[in-house]
Amino acid sequence: MIKVLYSLLGHSSAELPAIDYLIDPAIKTPKTDAWIPLGKLEKFEIGKPALVTFTRSKVNGWEKTANSYGMFVLKRSDTDVLVLSNICTHLSCRVSWKEDRQEYVCPCHDAQFGINGEVLAGPPPRPLDSFSGDLVKVEDGTLFIHLLEG
């Protein structure tokens, strides 16, 4: 694409490596994946969602950004764990767990989600994003989720 653009503008291909070196890092959006530790499985109570937060840094060209994440860990049994994103699927506001109502609530448009992330009321188009099955693992007693970014 860059070669075509520069040939149309009348620049020689000898200039292309320098231009490519300067522009390429800014237009690349690499995908990364990682296993993120959320804590010792034993610290999570069965049937009670617990919020876990973490930050991931990413370098894109010359820019370094830090993204904050929030996950609710729902330990259903000693062997069954569901991890839900705390980002509402409507407009990406952060949801919170309301113990007295037994639901996740979004403060932006009063969206309501059940304990397993299903939509109960409001405008969300789908349930909360979840991590289960192959996206969750326990190693040496620590709970991990597989996070794909990019």
KAGI-V266286 format. One record per residue. N is the residue number from 1. D_LAST is the distance of its C-alpha to the last C-alpha in Angstrom with 1 decimal. Layout:
n-><N/N>
d_last-><D_LAST/D_LAST>
This chain:
n-><1/2/3/4/5/6/7/8/9/10/11/12/13/14/15/16/17/18/19/20/21/22/23/24/25/26/27/28/29/30/31/32/33/34/35/36/37/38/39/40/41/42/43/44/45/46/47/48/49/50/51/52/53/54/55/56/57/58/59/60/61/62/63/64/65/66/67/68/69/70/71/72/73/74/75/76/77/78/79/80/81/82/83/84/85/86/87/88/89/90/91/92/93/94/95/96/97/98/99/100/101/102/103/104/105/106/107/108/109/110/111/112/113/114/115/116/117/118/119/120/121/122/123/124/125/126/127/128/129/130/131/132/133/134/135/136/137/138/139/140/141/142/143/144/145/146/147/148/149/150>
d_last-><21.5/22.4/25.6/26.7/26.1/28.2/30.9/31.3/31.7/34.3/32.7/33.4/31.0/32.2/30.3/27.1/25.9/26.3/24.4/21.7/21.4/21.1/18.8/16.4/14.4/13.9/12.6/10.2/6.5/6.1/4.4/6.4/8.7/11.8/14.9/15.5/19.3/20.5/24.2/27.3/27.9/31.5/30.7/29.4/32.2/32.6/32.1/30.9/27.2/26.1/23.3/21.3/19.0/16.9/14.8/11.9/12.0/9.6/11.2/10.2/13.6/16.2/14.3/13.7/12.2/12.9/11.5/14.2/14.0/17.1/18.1/21.6/23.1/25.9/28.1/30.2/32.3/32.4/30.4/28.3/25.3/22.9/20.0/19.0/16.4/18.4/16.6/18.9/17.8/20.1/18.9/16.6/19.5/20.0/22.5/25.2/27.4/31.0/33.3/36.4/34.8/32.8/29.7/26.5/27.1/24.9/26.9/25.7/27.3/28.9/26.6/27.8/26.3/28.3/28.0/25.9/23.5/25.4/26.1/29.7/30.1/28.6/26.1/23.0/22.1/21.1/21.3/19.0/16.0/17.4/17.1/20.2/21.6/19.6/16.8/19.4/21.8/24.6/25.7/28.8/28.8/25.3/22.9/19.3/16.2/13.5/10.1/6.9/3.8/0.0>
